[in-house]
């Protein structure tokens, strides 16, 4: 079983999600956990993404199986994003 992902913690995108503009390895902060009524297992997460200098980029919903909890063994990596 993978580590629990909590609100306000970092989550790592596990696979490319082109529709959301995310790539595997991108990091976001969980701002909401989506659950079905009466169930404890999450079905998805609302992630807020940022530039390395802290500017907010987007807030997107992602399926639970598309992210994992960040760990102390993860290294941050930068990539350019398109200017809007």
C-alpha positions as CSV (number, residue, x, y, z in Angstrom):
1,X,0.0,0.0,0.0
2,X,1.3,3.5,-0.9
3,X,1.7,6.3,1.6
4,X,-1.3,8.3,2.4
5,X,-1.5,11.7,0.7
6,X,-2.9,14.4,3.0
7,X,-4.3,17.8,2.3
8,X,-1.6,20.5,2.3
9,X,1.2,18.0,1.5
10,X,3.2,17.6,-1.6
11,X,2.2,15.0,-4.2
12,X,4.2,13.8,-7.2
13,X,2.5,13.2,-10.6
14,X,3.1,9.5,-11.4
15,X,2.3,9.6,-15.2
16,X,1.9,12.2,-17.9
17,X,-1.5,14.0,-17.8
18,X,-1.4,16.0,-21.0
19,X,-5.0,17.3,-20.6
20,X,-3.9,19.0,-17.4
21,X,-0.5,20.1,-18.6
22,X,1.3,17.8,-16.2
23,X,4.2,15.5,-16.7
24,X,5.4,12.6,-14.6
25,X,7.6,14.0,-11.8
26,X,5.8,17.3,-11.5
27,X,5.0,18.3,-7.9
28,X,1.9,19.9,-6.5
29,X,0.3,20.7,-3.2
30,X,-2.9,18.8,-2.4
31,X,-5.6,21.4,-1.7
32,X,-8.6,18.9,-1.6
33,X,-9.1,15.2,-1.5
34,X,-12.0,13.8,-3.6
35,X,-14.0,11.0,-2.0
36,X,-17.2,9.3,-2.8
37,X,-19.9,9.8,-0.1
38,X,-19.5,7.1,2.6
39,X,-16.1,5.9,1.4
40,X,-12.7,6.6,2.9
41,X,-10.5,5.9,-0.1
42,X,-9.8,8.9,-2.3
43,X,-10.8,8.8,-5.9
44,X,-8.8,11.9,-6.8
45,X,-7.0,15.0,-5.6
46,X,-7.1,18.7,-6.4
47,X,-3.5,19.8,-6.9
48,X,-2.2,23.3,-7.0
49,X,1.0,23.7,-9.0
50,X,3.6,26.4,-8.7
51,X,6.7,27.8,-10.4
52,X,10.0,27.3,-8.5
53,X,9.7,30.9,-7.3
54,X,6.3,30.3,-5.8
55,X,4.0,31.7,-8.4
56,X,0.8,29.7,-8.7
57,X,0.3,28.1,-12.1
58,X,-2.9,26.1,-11.9
59,X,-5.3,24.1,-9.8
60,X,-6.3,20.8,-11.4
61,X,-8.2,17.6,-10.4
62,X,-6.2,14.4,-10.9
63,X,-7.2,10.7,-10.4
64,X,-5.9,9.1,-7.2
65,X,-3.8,6.6,-9.2
66,X,-2.1,9.4,-11.1
67,X,-0.2,10.8,-8.0
68,X,1.8,9.5,-5.1
69,X,2.9,11.0,-1.8
70,X,6.2,12.9,-2.0
71,X,9.0,11.4,0.1
72,X,12.3,12.6,1.6
73,X,14.0,10.6,-1.3
74,X,12.4,12.8,-4.0
75,X,14.5,15.5,-5.8
76,X,12.9,18.6,-7.2
77,X,13.4,19.1,-10.9
78,X,12.6,22.2,-13.0
79,X,11.1,22.3,-16.5
80,X,9.8,25.3,-18.4
81,X,6.1,25.8,-18.8
82,X,4.3,27.8,-21.5
83,X,3.5,31.4,-20.6
84,X,-0.2,32.2,-20.8
